[in-house]
Structure formats: structure tokens, C-alpha cells
């Protein structure tokens, strides 16, 4: 059969020279890819101001569409205000000054509001709080008697949250059309507009030569043949056939630009609105009464999404199987499998579906109802009566930043289940894909954003991303991925991982970074660390490659907005060098053997208050200081250390290990014996009970609890100390001071209590830093005492496996690199010898510059 021949491509992630590697038909393959939007250029963005101006786009219709074509103009996401629109036209042919035909009804707004309302609709996203009115305004117009006026009280969060639209138009495949309109506003604001198929499969109409295809050709010329892009997963009504036309167009657009393309498409797994209307108990419900999307605990969604996923994979394999590398299911907030609205100060999910899921899970955790009653301290609770904890219960803690393990077990259990509810369906999806492809295609998932989820307003426990230890044990998952962290990614930043990537690697899975760098080709207001110049963009791409190469990880270079962020030959010439280097060195053994481990925990946040005041500085923001240690460091979950999967290190940092049971305490003591262990605020405080003695035993220093106080720490050397005060002014409740006369004082709180100290014990160097944040300079001082080799003693970003070495300058000036033994230094990508037999190299650098060497 043809489908069997097409499905001949065999893709897998397998160990190769010490690291998980993509294999295609039995051969290791460089994991560098390009990501774009293959079905068009997306909405056309515009910045409107107080003067009338015409905006337009032209496109070639990709399909025959009888009665379902239309237009949007979208004005949400930019705050309250007023927008006026006039002379909206959709007509055959190229742009002209005075078109003779208009496919839109009442595009000139020259009718009554009732008549216009029959042709045009204003969409307001209730789930985003969007709120606006429209009226006809005779006081300002381009032509005729009036324009439409939109008064915006709440714009929601994105342009789509408020938009006017009209459907009912017909377009013919291959015919050129133009969509034009005039707009102005009471103040400058960003809007967008588009022509599209309105209804499944939603398709934005764009020009015949898209940014996507141009960049695919550039990628092909650079030797990159792996592509990811967005497609739709059809979810037809019962009795209807799925429509795969949008999927096929995306794939064929890619193959037309690169016939050798290997494809890893991403697609949403969420149900359509009609399904949610039929399943009101399965809508995700928030504490403010709003609903958005579906509950991850919904058994109806879990069952039906698998059938639609099977149909999609089956279609792709039968028609394009010899090009399909794998599949990337997406969902929830921005498709990245953390709960909708997670970046808002709201709580979820209070739906009946979530309560039912929570109750069912509890029956797997507790052997009987008596065990549940004992754990929750509730003699009357039954499994049937279980519900999601109330808002008040979730927001209340009895120990300041922490929860009492006995008195607050109900809420702690819910936070644990909230991760399970997110992770379980991902395993179901992975199994479907493996079954439909005979195990021969890759499964890729967004997950494990531990660091960045610690920055959420209500805490990481509300993310759904704290079950990575479970997900990496799933045999059907091959790749986990995330964007490069949006914190500290700018020129001169570090470009950090969001996850405990060494846990992923140790489990035999491949980690993939989404490199959506805002290059110099992005709009000047693109934000998120936008890089201003071509040269600086090359530096940032080289730094980001240096993050993944020592561990042999993967990356796709992303044109997130489909605006041509990577549509420059200079960018692809640089990527081509990186691709060639990766391909030529695939068979060289990975030598990733750092001397330092950062240990982070998925369970600790369950025991904390719903706030980011604790977790954000301690984990999310503190990561940037670890990136400036001057030496490489591994990132593992605490569960790996306990299970013996962390290689021996000279120093261990424990960031958020608030809760340790007896077995974990014993494992930590065993692993760190004779080594350095550094603990941060609250480390080891909780077990079955909350206990100061718990902390003292875990940390190896005597600590006593004192009254709550601000967490600013003054270095022991006073004003003349080489270290500035560190920590922050967040009130630490509870608070502890070191009361160990044998300890060396590192810093004190404002009242003189010892906030940070170190002590050489028979078990090794033990350090407590009772602050939520501290500088890399202090950490380097600890590492020097621990015998760790520092390649650099300033705050530069050093990425190395001992042979490959990259340095990114966080400030301008001469940088001093030191090697543990004499080395010959050559440039990594062209082999130019810089120095021979040296133990030190001085490098003059500009801020943000990246230099990459091989040490021989």
C-alpha cells in the first residue's frame, strides 16, 4: 500500500556518544530546526494614531470558499480607548484607489445600526474581560456620512479579544484579492487585520510568497532540513468528516520550498466552542467566575481528543509519512501545557470536572476513606464529597510562606493533583501517536518549565508543570521543549533554560530549546530582549547554541510572529556554521561533566503560599546568578539526586527543597558527604511536621526561629566589604538565624541576626544563605573553597564541557579565562589558532559579544 511506503521514515531519540540524539532511518542527525507558520503570514499588524490612514493587504486565495470567507479587524489588547474605522473593502484584483466592487456588505457604514448589525459582528472575549460598544459617528469619517466608532472599556490581553468581523463572502482559488480599510484612534495603538476562512478549518489568507517559504529556502541553503510549523487538528461534529485541507496546505507549502524537509508539526488539542457549550461542567472555571477553555481533568475531553488525534496522525502518515519526523500536541496557555490565565493573579480550576478528577485521584493515593480522613483531619469527609479547595483555603497558610503538612494536607494534595491532571493527558497523547506510527515517529511536548513557573503570580503550584519527573519516565515521549527563558535573554544575558534539563537528559529524552530571539529584523517594539543590530543577533544565536551543545541538545530557530524575524541571509549564514559544526561533531563523545549541581524540587512549591514573593526571587530570578558562576553547572530535580541519578559533584546548591521526608534527608546526606552543600531560605523546614530542628539537621548548622523581618542581608565585612547587601526587603515569615558559634558569618540581617554562614563539618562544607537572592560573586567564593575550577572570576556567561568553551560578555572590557591545565585554543567554527599551551587567555570583548573556542 502507498501509505505503508510513505511511512517508511523511521525517527527515534536514542543514546549516541553519551547523549540522547535524533536518529533518522538509523543515522544520527543534527537537531537544529526552523519553526514558522506555514499557512500564511498571520494577521497584518498596524500601528494606528489620531489621523485617518488607509491600510491594506493583497492575497491569492488558497482555496475555493463558497460563503465562508470574510474579514477581521482586531482592536483588543492595547488598553481602553476609541477606534474609528471607515471604507472597509474586499474586492477582486490588486490594490486600486477606487475599486468598483466590494464583497463586503455595509463596508462604508452608510446604513442604520440595525442594518449594519446584520452584516457585522463585534466579538468580545468574555473570558478575557473584554468590554466595548460600537456606534455610528457622523462627526468623523473618510467619505460619506459616518464611520464606525468602537469605545473600548476593557481591551482584554490580545488583539483578538476585541474584533469586528464579517463572513459570508466567496473567493475562488488562485484569484488575487485585496482587503483595505481606513483606521484612526484617540491615541496611538497597535491593531491587526486579516482576510480568512471563518470556520473550520480556520485559514488566514496571505500572499503567494510568504515569509515562511522564504525562510524555509534559506534554512535549506544553510543545510537545515528539519521543520516545525502550526497545523490544525480537526474536531468535527458527530457525523461529519474531518477537513484536513489546512494541514495539507501547511505541509505542501513546506515541501515545495524544501523537498527534503522532515516535519514536526504542532497543533492544538483543545475542543471547539460548540463542544464546550455541550459540556458546561468541563469548562475551566476560575475564582472570578469566568471560564476559559476546558478542564484538563475532563474525562470526556480526554476520550474524544484521542480519537481526533488518531485521525490526524493517520492522515499525515498515509499522505506524507516519508516526511513526517514526529508530532507536537499543544494546549492550554499559549499551547504550552500550563493552565490558562496562569500569568494572572487568579486561581483555577473550580469546575465540576476538576472536582471529580481530584476525588478519583485521591482514591489512588489513599487506600480507604479512613486514611483520607486522617490525612485531612476531617472525620466526615467522603470521596464522593471531595471538591477543589475553596479560594480561601488555597490562599490561607498557617506558617507564613509555608503550609503545615498536617493541618493543610487537603490543599497540598490538590496542588499535587493539579500537576497530575495536566500530565496524565500528555501521556495519553504520546501513546496514541506511537500506536498510529508503529513507534516510528517522535513525540514532542512543551513541559517542565520549573524555573519560569516559579515567577507566576500565584506560584508554581498552579502551573501544572511540576510533574516532569513522572513525564520523563513515559516511554512514549521523546522530546521535551520550552522557549529560552524570557528573563535574561537579551544581548549580554545568559539565555537560560526553563527546566531541569539534566533530568531530561538523564532519562534518555532530548531537550529542545525554542529560540524565538527577537532579532534585529523584528519591530522595534518587539520587546522580550530584542536585539538591535545584525552583529549582536549573531552573538545571541551563538550564545544560545553554546547553551545546548555541551549537552548535545536541540533547538528550533523561530519566526514566532511570521514577520520574517529570520529572513536575512546573514542570520542563516551564521546558523549554517552552527549546523555544520553540529553535524561534523555528532560522533564525538559528549563530555558534559560539571563540578556543580543546582538541585530544584517539584514538590516544595505545594507547601508554599500562593504568591511569587517567595518563589520568584529564590528560583526564577536567582537562576541568572548561577549562570554567572564562571563554571558550568548541571540542573537536576531533587528526585534524581535521591534516586542516585546525579553524578558526583564538588558542590550542590539546594534552591527550593523546603520539604524532605526521612528517605530524602538520608539520600541528601549520603550524596553530599565530603562535598559542599549550600542551602537557601527555608531549606529542609518541612517533613511530616514543620520543625526548626528539621532545618538544622538537613543543613548542618544550628538554626533558631526568630521574629519575621525583611530579608535584606548585610555582608559581614560591613560597608567596606567587596559584596554589596543582598537579598531583598520581602518580609521573611518564618525567619531563622544561624546560632552556631563554630560557623563563619557571611552576612547579617539589619538587626544583627546571622542570616548567612558557612561551617566546615566532618560531612563537608555546609552553607546557609537565609536570603531570597544573592549575587554570583558570593557563590563563586563558596565554589573556590570547594575546590571547583572557575574558568572566569567575573560575571560573564561561561558555557563549556572542558573542550568546547563559550564566553558571553555581560559588560565591556578585558575578560580573563583560566584553564585547569595548559590548552591550545582555537576558534570553534573556523579552526583559527589563538594560543598554544596556555593556562590563561585574556580576551577584550564588547558588551554582549560571544566568543567560542575549542580547547585542545
KEMIBA-455379 format. One record per residue (C-alpha): x, y, z. Coordinates in steps of 0.2 Angstrom, whole numbers, padded with zeros to 4 digits, always signed. Example, Ala and Ser with C-alpha at 12.3 -4.5 7.8 and 13.67 -1.06 7.14 Angstrom:
+0062-0022+0039/+0068-0005+0036/
# end
This chain:
+0000+0000+0000/+0006+0018-0003/+0003+0023+0015/+0015+0009+0020/+0028+0015+0008/+0026+0033+0014/+0028+0028+0032/+0045+0021+0029/+0054+0035+0038/+0059+0029+0055/+0063+0043+0068/+0069+0040+0086/+0078+0048+0100/+0092+0036+0105/+0108+0037+0115/+0123+0042+0105/+0141+0046+0111/+0134+0049+0129/+0118+0059+0124/+0101+0057+0118/+0101+0061+0099/+0088+0061+0085/+0091+0047+0073/+0083+0047+0056/+0082+0030+0047/+0096+0024+0058/+0108+0039+0056/+0111+0052+0069/+0105+0069+0064/+0109+0087+0069/+0094+0093+0079/+0094+0111+0073/+0077+0116+0065/+0067+0130+0059/+0050+0135+0065/+0037+0146+0056/+0019+0147+0051/+0017+0138+0035/-0001+0143+0031/+0001+0161+0029/+0008+0177+0036/-0004+0178+0050/-0014+0194+0054/-0007+0210+0047/-0001+0221+0061/-0003+0240+0061/+0000+0255+0072/-0013+0267+0071/-0014+0285+0078/-0025+0300+0078/-0025+0303+0059/-0035+0293+0046/-0024+0282+0036/-0028+0268+0024/-0021+0250+0027/-0022+0235+0015/-0016+0218+0011/-0017+0208-0005/-0018+0189-0006/-0020+0174-0018/-0035+0163-0012/-0028+0146-0007/-0045+0138-0009/-0062+0139-0017/-0073+0145-0002/-0091+0147-0005/-0099+0158+0008/-0087+0156+0022/-0073+0169+0018/-0073+0185+0027/-0063+0198+0036/-0057+0203+0054/-0051+0220+0061/-0045+0217+0079/-0043+0231+0091/-0040+0222+0108/-0025+0221+0120/-0020+0239+0120/-0030+0246+0134/-0045+0257+0135/-0048+0270+0121/-0058+0273+0105/-0055+0267+0087/-0064+0273+0071/-0065+0263+0055/-0071+0268+0038/-0072+0262+0020/-0069+0243+0023/-0067+0234+0007/-0064+0217+0000/-0063+0216-0019/-0055+0205-0033/-0038+0211-0040/-0023+0221-0034/-0024+0237-0024/-0033+0251-0033/-0038+0268-0027/-0057+0266-0031/-0062+0248-0033/-0078+0245-0042/-0084+0230-0032/-0085+0227-0013/-0088+0209-0007/-0092+0216+0010/-0109+0222+0015/-0110+0239+0023/-0092+0242+0022/-0095+0260+0021/-0106+0260+0036/-0119+0271+0027/-0134+0262+0034/-0143+0261+0051/-0135+0252+0066/-0148+0238+0064/-0144+0235+0046/-0126+0236+0049/-0128+0224+0064/-0135+0211+0052/-0119+0211+0042/-0105+0215+0055/-0102+0207+0072/-0092+0213+0087/-0083+0199+0096/-0079+0202+0114/-0069+0189+0123/-0079+0187+0140/-0065+0176+0147/-0053+0190+0145/-0064+0203+0152/-0065+0212+0135/-0079+0225+0135/-0083+0238+0121/-0098+0246+0112/-0099+0252+0094/-0109+0266+0087/-0110+0276+0071/-0101+0293+0071/-0106+0307+0059/-0093+0319+0067/-0078+0310+0059/-0076+0300+0043/-0066+0297+0027/-0080+0298+0015/-0099+0298+0016/-0109+0302+0031/-0102+0292+0045/-0089+0280+0051/-0090+0266+0065/-0084+0271+0082/-0078+0257+0094/-0077+0263+0113/-0066+0251+0122/-0068+0250+0141/-0058+0234+0143/-0047+0228+0129/-0043+0211+0135/-0025+0205+0133/-0023+0202+0115/-0029+0210+0099/-0041+0195+0096/-0050+0198+0112/-0060+0213+0103/-0063+0212+0084/-0076+0216+0071/-0079+0203+0058/-0090+0199+0043/-0092+0182+0035/-0102+0176+0020/-0090+0181+0006/-0085+0169-0008/-0067+0168-0015/-0060+0157-0029/-0044+0148-0028/-0029+0156-0037/-0038+0173-0038/-0030+0188-0031/-0040+0199-0019/-0037+0215-0009/-0043+0219+0008/-0042+0238+0013/-0049+0249+0027/-0046+0266+0035/-0042+0267+0053/-0038+0280+0067/-0039+0281+0086/-0039+0293+0100/-0021+0289+0104/-0008+0278+0096/-0012+0259+0097/-0007+0243+0089/-0021+0233+0080/-0021+0220+0066/-0032+0214+0052/-0034+0199+0041/-0044+0190+0027/-0048+0172+0031/-0059+0157+0031/-0071+0160+0046/-0075+0142+0052/-0066+0126+0052/-0053+0124+0046/-0049+0142+0051/-0037+0148+0037/-0028+0166+0036/-0026+0171+0018/-0009+0178+0014/+0001+0182-0001/+0008+0169-0013/+0026+0172-0007/+0026+0171+0012/+0040+0175+0024/+0038+0156+0029/+0043+0150+0012/+0057+0162+0010/+0064+0157+0027/+0062+0138+0023/+0073+0141+0007/+0086+0150+0017/+0086+0136+0030/+0088+0123+0016/+0103+0133+0009/+0110+0133+0026/+0109+0114+0027/+0094+0114+0039/+0080+0102+0034/+0070+0099+0050/+0055+0110+0051/+0041+0113+0064/+0025+0124+0060/+0007+0125+0065/-0007+0115+0058/-0025+0112+0064/-0031+0096+0071/-0049+0095+0065/-0063+0092+0078/-0078+0089+0068/-0096+0087+0074/-0103+0070+0076/-0107+0063+0059/-0095+0075+0050/-0079+0070+0041/-0063+0079+0047/-0056+0093+0035/-0038+0091+0033/-0036+0105+0019/-0027+0117+0031/-0015+0104+0037/-0011+0098+0019/-0008+0116+0013/+0005+0119+0028/+0014+0103+0023/+0014+0106+0005/+0020+0124+0007/+0035+0117+0017/+0039+0103+0004/+0038+0115-0010/+0051+0126-0003/+0062+0111+0003/+0058+0094-0005/+0070+0086+0008/+0060+0093+0023/+0057+0082+0038/+0042+0088+0048/+0037+0090+0066/+0021+0100+0066/+0012+0107+0081/-0006+0108+0083/-0019+0112+0097/-0028+0099+0106/-0042+0109+0113/-0060+0107+0109/-0071+0119+0099/-0083+0131+0106/-0098+0120+0101/-0091+0106+0111/-0089+0117+0127/-0106+0123+0125/-0112+0105+0126/-0101+0101+0141/-0103+0116+0153/-0096+0106+0168/-0080+0103+0158/-0076+0121+0156/-0061+0128+0166/-0068+0139+0180/-0059+0152+0189/-0061+0160+0206/-0068+0176+0197/-0082+0166+0190/-0075+0167+0172/-0072+0151+0161/-0059+0149+0148/-0055+0133+0138/-0058+0116+0145/-0053+0107+0161/-0038+0096+0160/-0047+0083+0171/-0062+0081+0159/-0064+0063+0155/-0075+0067+0140/-0061+0078+0133/-0048+0065+0137/-0058+0052+0127/-0063+0062+0112/-0046+0071+0109/-0038+0054+0107/-0049+0050+0093/-0046+0066+0084/-0028+0064+0086/-0028+0047+0079/-0037+0054+0064/-0024+0067+0061/-0009+0056+0063/-0016+0043+0052/-0020+0056+0038/-0002+0063+0039/+0006+0046+0039/-0004+0040+0025/-0001+0055+0014/+0016+0062+0020/+0023+0048+0030/+0040+0048+0022/+0042+0066+0028/+0034+0065+0045/+0048+0066+0058/+0035+0067+0073/+0021+0076+0081/+0019+0090+0094/+0002+0091+0103/-0001+0108+0111/-0014+0116+0123/-0019+0127+0137/-0010+0144+0139/-0001+0148+0123/-0002+0130+0119/+0012+0126+0132/+0003+0115+0144/+0002+0127+0159/-0015+0132+0164/-0025+0146+0155/-0023+0163+0164/-0008+0157+0174/+0001+0174+0172/-0014+0182+0180/-0017+0183+0199/-0032+0171+0198/-0035+0153+0204/-0041+0138+0194/-0049+0126+0192/-0066+0125+0201/-0075+0116+0188/-0086+0100+0192/-0074+0090+0181/-0059+0095+0191/-0068+0091+0207/-0072+0074+0200/-0054+0071+0194/-0047+0076+0211/-0059+0064+0220/-0054+0050+0208/-0035+0053+0211/-0037+0053+0230/-0044+0036+0229/-0027+0030+0221/-0017+0040+0234/-0026+0034+0250/-0031+0016+0252/-0048+0020+0260/-0059+0034+0266/-0052+0032+0284/-0034+0036+0278/-0041+0051+0269/-0050+0057+0285/-0034+0055+0295/-0023+0064+0282/-0035+0079+0281/-0041+0079+0299/-0059+0079+0293/-0069+0065+0301/-0084+0067+0290/-0076+0068+0273/-0080+0055+0259/-0073+0053+0242/-0090+0057+0235/-0090+0074+0244/-0072+0079+0239/-0071+0096+0230/-0057+0108+0224/-0052+0118+0239/-0060+0135+0241/-0051+0151+0236/-0050+0155+0255/-0042+0138+0259/-0030+0140+0245/-0025+0157+0250/-0023+0154+0268/-0007+0147+0276/-0003+0144+0294/+0016+0146+0294/+0019+0162+0284/+0026+0157+0267/+0023+0139+0271/+0009+0126+0274/+0008+0115+0289/+0010+0097+0282/-0004+0090+0294/-0016+0105+0295/-0016+0109+0277/-0015+0092+0268/-0031+0095+0258/-0023+0110+0249/-0006+0101+0247/-0015+0086+0239/-0024+0097+0227/-0008+0106+0221/-0001+0089+0218/-0016+0083+0209/-0016+0099+0198/+0001+0093+0191/-0006+0076+0188/-0021+0082+0179/-0010+0091+0167/+0002+0077+0164/-0009+0062+0163/-0017+0068+0146/+0001+0071+0139/+0005+0053+0141/-0012+0048+0133/-0007+0058+0118/+0010+0051+0116/+0003+0033+0117/-0009+0037+0103/+0005+0044+0092/+0016+0029+0095/+0002+0017+0091/-0003+0026+0075/+0015+0026+0069/+0021+0009+0074/+0033+0018+0086/+0042+0026+0072/+0039+0044+0074/+0044+0057+0088/+0033+0064+0101/+0037+0082+0107/+0029+0091+0121/+0030+0108+0130/+0033+0104+0148/+0044+0106+0163/+0046+0125+0165/+0050+0124+0183/+0060+0140+0184/+0049+0151+0175/+0033+0144+0183/+0041+0150+0199/+0038+0168+0193/+0019+0165+0191/+0008+0177+0202/+0000+0163+0212/+0015+0152+0212/+0022+0137+0203/+0010+0126+0212/-0004+0132+0200/+0006+0129+0184/+0003+0111+0180/+0021+0109+0176/+0028+0101+0191/+0026+0083+0186/+0041+0082+0174/+0049+0068+0185/+0034+0057+0180/+0033+0063+0162/+0051+0059+0158/+0048+0041+0163/+0035+0039+0150/+0042+0028+0136/+0032+0036+0123/+0039+0054+0125/+0055+0058+0115/+0057+0077+0116/+0053+0090+0130/+0054+0108+0125/+0052+0126+0130/+0056+0143+0124/+0073+0150+0130/+0068+0159+0146/+0061+0177+0143/+0071+0183+0158/+0089+0187+0155/+0089+0183+0136/+0094+0200+0129/+0111+0205+0122/+0123+0202+0137/+0111+0190+0145/+0113+0171+0148/+0099+0164+0138/+0094+0152+0152/+0084+0135+0151/+0067+0135+0159/+0069+0117+0165/+0079+0105+0175/+0087+0099+0158/+0099+0087+0165/+0085+0077+0172/+0078+0076+0155/+0094+0071+0148/+0097+0058+0161/+0080+0050+0157/+0086+0047+0139/+0075+0061+0132/+0080+0075+0121/+0078+0093+0127/+0074+0106+0114/+0076+0125+0116/+0064+0136+0106/+0075+0150+0101/+0062+0164+0097/+0075+0178+0098/+0068+0195+0093/+0082+0198+0080/+0086+0215+0073/+0073+0211+0059/+0059+0212+0072/+0048+0228+0075/+0057+0240+0087/+0044+0237+0100/+0045+0218+0099/+0052+0218+0117/+0057+0202+0126/+0076+0206+0124/+0075+0212+0106/+0092+0213+0099/+0096+0229+0089/+0109+0225+0077/+0114+0211+0065/+0131+0208+0074/+0123+0207+0091/+0110+0195+0084/+0124+0183+0078/+0131+0184+0095/+0115+0179+0104/+0112+0165+0092/+0130+0159+0095/+0127+0160+0114/+0111+0151+0113/+0119+0137+0103/+0133+0136+0116/+0119+0133+0129/+0114+0117+0120/+0129+0110+0113/+0139+0104+0128/+0124+0093+0132/+0120+0089+0114/+0103+0096+0115/+0091+0103+0101/+0084+0119+0095/+0072+0127+0083/+0075+0145+0077/+0058+0153+0077/+0049+0166+0067/+0036+0167+0081/+0025+0181+0073/+0029+0176+0055/+0035+0193+0051/+0052+0187+0044/+0062+0188+0060/+0075+0176+0052/+0073+0182+0034/+0091+0188+0032/+0105+0179+0023/+0117+0185+0037/+0107+0176+0050/+0107+0159+0041/+0125+0160+0036/+0128+0161+0055/+0116+0146+0058/+0124+0137+0044/+0141+0137+0053/+0132+0131+0069/+0123+0117+0059/+0139+0112+0050/+0149+0111+0067/+0135+0101+0075/+0134+0089+0060/+0153+0087+0059/+0154+0083+0078/+0139+0072+0081/+0151+0057+0083/+0162+0065+0096/+0158+0059+0113/+0149+0072+0124/+0160+0077+0139/+0147+0086+0150/+0154+0083+0167/+0152+0099+0178/+0158+0100+0196/+0142+0109+0202/+0124+0104+0203/+0109+0115+0206/+0095+0104+0214/+0077+0110+0212/+0061+0102+0218/+0044+0100+0210/+0036+0096+0227/+0042+0110+0238/+0030+0123+0230/+0015+0113+0235/+0019+0118+0253/+0020+0137+0250/+0009+0151+0250/+0000+0156+0233/+0012+0171+0229/+0028+0174+0219/+0036+0184+0233/+0045+0169+0239/+0047+0158+0223/+0051+0171+0210/+0067+0178+0218/+0073+0162+0225/+0071+0151+0210/+0066+0161+0194/+0077+0176+0196/+0091+0168+0206/+0094+0156+0190/+0103+0171+0182/+0116+0172+0196/+0120+0153+0193/+0123+0157+0175/+0137+0169+0180/+0146+0157+0191/+0161+0156+0179/+0160+0137+0178/+0147+0125+0171/+0133+0118+0182/+0120+0104+0180/+0102+0106+0184/+0093+0091+0192/+0077+0088+0201/+0079+0083+0219/+0070+0066+0215/+0085+0062+0203/+0098+0065+0217/+0088+0054+0229/+0087+0040+0216/+0106+0041+0213/+0105+0048+0195/+0115+0063+0199/+0134+0061+0195/+0146+0065+0209/+0149+0084+0211/+0160+0095+0222/+0146+0107+0226/+0127+0106+0227/+0115+0120+0228/+0098+0117+0235/+0086+0130+0229/+0068+0126+0235/+0070+0110+0245/+0058+0115+0258/+0050+0098+0261/+0061+0082+0264/+0055+0066+0271/+0066+0054+0280/+0072+0045+0265/+0076+0061+0255/+0086+0068+0270/+0096+0052+0271/+0100+0052+0252/+0105+0070+0253/+0117+0067+0267/+0124+0052+0259/+0127+0061+0242/+0134+0077+0249/+0146+0068+0262/+0163+0076+0260/+0156+0089+0247/+0149+0106+0249/+0130+0108+0252/+0123+0126+0250/+0105+0129+0256/+0094+0143+0254/+0080+0151+0264/+0068+0138+0271/+0078+0123+0266/+0073+0107+0275/+0060+0115+0286/+0046+0103+0282/+0044+0084+0284/+0028+0076+0292/+0029+0091+0303/+0036+0109+0302/+0052+0109+0313/+0067+0121+0316/+0076+0105+0320/+0072+0098+0303/+0082+0113+0296/+0097+0111+0307/+0099+0093+0303/+0097+0095+0285/+0108+0110+0283/+0122+0105+0296/+0121+0122+0305/+0111+0126+0321/+0096+0137+0316/+0084+0145+0328/+0067+0154+0323/+0066+0172+0326/+0053+0186+0323/+0049+0189+0305/+0059+0203+0297/+0065+0210+0280/+0076+0198+0270/+0090+0211+0266/+0107+0204+0271/+0122+0215+0275/+0139+0206+0272/+0149+0203+0287/+0163+0215+0281/+0151+0229+0283/+0152+0244+0271/+0169+0241+0265/+0165+0223+0260/+0168+0218+0242/+0150+0212+0242/+0135+0224+0242/+0120+0220+0253/+0110+0206+0245/+0093+0198+0247/+0078+0209+0246/+0066+0218+0258/+0052+0205+0257/+0047+0201+0275/+0053+0183+0279/+0040+0174+0289/+0045+0162+0296/+0063+0168+0299/+0078+0159+0306/+0096+0165+0311/+0111+0154+0312/+0116+0151+0331/+0131+0141+0328/+0147+0148+0337/+0158+0137+0325/+0151+0145+0309/+0159+0158+0299/+0147+0173+0297/+0144+0178+0279/+0130+0191+0282/+0118+0198+0295/+0100+0204+0294/+0098+0223+0299/+0096+0219+0317/+0112+0209+0318/+0105+0191+0317/+0116+0180+0307/+0107+0177+0290/+0121+0168+0281/+0135+0157+0287/+0147+0143+0282/+0155+0129+0293/+0167+0116+0289/+0160+0100+0296/+0165+0082+0296/+0152+0079+0282/+0159+0093+0271/+0157+0112+0269/+0139+0117+0274/+0132+0134+0270/+0116+0143+0274/+0110+0158+0264/+0095+0165+0273/+0090+0176+0258/+0079+0175+0243/+0093+0181+0232/+0111+0183+0232/+0125+0188+0219/+0135+0176+0209/+0151+0184+0217/+0146+0176+0233/+0143+0159+0225/+0160+0159+0217/+0168+0162+0234/+0160+0147+0240/+0165+0137+0225/+0183+0142+0227/+0183+0135+0245/+0175+0119+0237/+0189+0116+0225/+0179+0120+0210/+0188+0126+0195/+0182+0143+0189/+0185+0147+0171/+0181+0166+0174/+0180+0176+0190/+0169+0189+0184/+0150+0189+0180/+0152+0183+0162/+0142+0168+0155/+0153+0153+0153/+0147+0138+0144/+0159+0123+0142/+0161+0105+0143/+0180+0107+0145/+0184+0106+0126/+0170+0117+0119/+0170+0134+0128/+0159+0149+0125/+0161+0166+0134/+0147+0180+0133/+0152+0197+0140/+0140+0204+0152/+0150+0220+0151/+0163+0228+0140/+0181+0226+0144/+0195+0213+0145/+0190+0196+0151/+0202+0183+0159/+0199+0165+0155/+0208+0151+0166/+0210+0133+0161/+0213+0119+0173/+0228+0113+0163/+0238+0120+0148/+0227+0121+0132/+0229+0126+0114/+0215+0137+0110/+0207+0138+0093/+0191+0147+0087/+0177+0134+0086/+0169+0137+0069/+0184+0141+0058/+0199+0132+0067/+0210+0148+0069/+0223+0145+0082/+0223+0159+0096/+0235+0152+0108/+0246+0137+0111/+0250+0128+0128/+0242+0142+0139/+0233+0141+0156/+0226+0158+0154/+0219+0169+0140/+0214+0187+0140/+0200+0192+0128/+0195+0210+0125/+0176+0210+0122/+0161+0221+0119/+0146+0220+0130/+0135+0205+0123/+0149+0198+0112/+0151+0180+0112/+0167+0171+0108/+0168+0152+0106/+0183+0141+0107/+0189+0123+0106/+0202+0118+0119/+0215+0105+0114/
# end
